[in-house]
């Protein structure tokens, strides 16, 4: 198989996997945490935020594209009600904010080209920076497109907390899952026991 | 260094790195330097076939006061790094022994030392 065709197919597969995982966990989150929804699309615990972190750190730009497509799919009703620009911007911010933050940290030599420099402190920092950036950009976008019903200074907090908590829950759930699959690998560095 | 351009291979390698980092996320079970020093003293005595009693451990004045060391022993027990053992015939003396988690911790340290010896940083 031609190398570039194969590369394109692999990239398409990563985009599809990212989109499916993001959409699936969005629905799971909707179902589990429906009672603590702040407003439509903003929850005090947002599990797909964890997938944004894991997918973008693992797959890079294909994950960003997958999350963007997944967000567009979730907001598809908006295309029929004249909110196309809001949905398009929403998806772009949702998919590419973590990627931009990852690239910024990579360029500053904090992560390494294949995450060799990443440690648990940096992962937690990345999660918090991403949650803050994502909440700020979403609120800015909503405020620019819909002044009347948005109060960014108030609405930013539930989104930030939801993204940060959701991402941390997912990371620790993943840690628990890895611990079950592989009997406790104790680390002796400063990050853990 | 040569970059990996295949998306799936690159994603898998990055996933392995991320999984390693996620496993090292702090979980409230970390030991601080003082706890580690006490654990080392206790395990060394156990390794010499003369396990330390709680009374002896809280008497290690170079590591802290008896009250502080008692708290430290409690924390190490809560972290499943130490357990206690009563010998038959003497119910008063409580001996401190390592747990399987402790043994795994020290064997991991040993493996790390071996790796460093085999792959010294240039």
Interface residues (C-beta under 8 A of the other chain):
Chain A: X6 X7 X10 X11 X13 X14 X54 X57 X58 X59 X60 X62 X113 X114 X115 X116 X118 X119 X120 X122 X123 X124 X171 X172 X174 X175 X178 X179 X184 X185 X186 X187 X188 X189 X191 X192 X193
Chain B: X1 X3 X4 X5 X6 X7 X8 X10 X11 X13 X14 X15 X17 X18 X19 X21 X22 X23 X24 X25 X26 X27 X29 X30 X31 X79 X101 X104 X105 X108 X109 X112
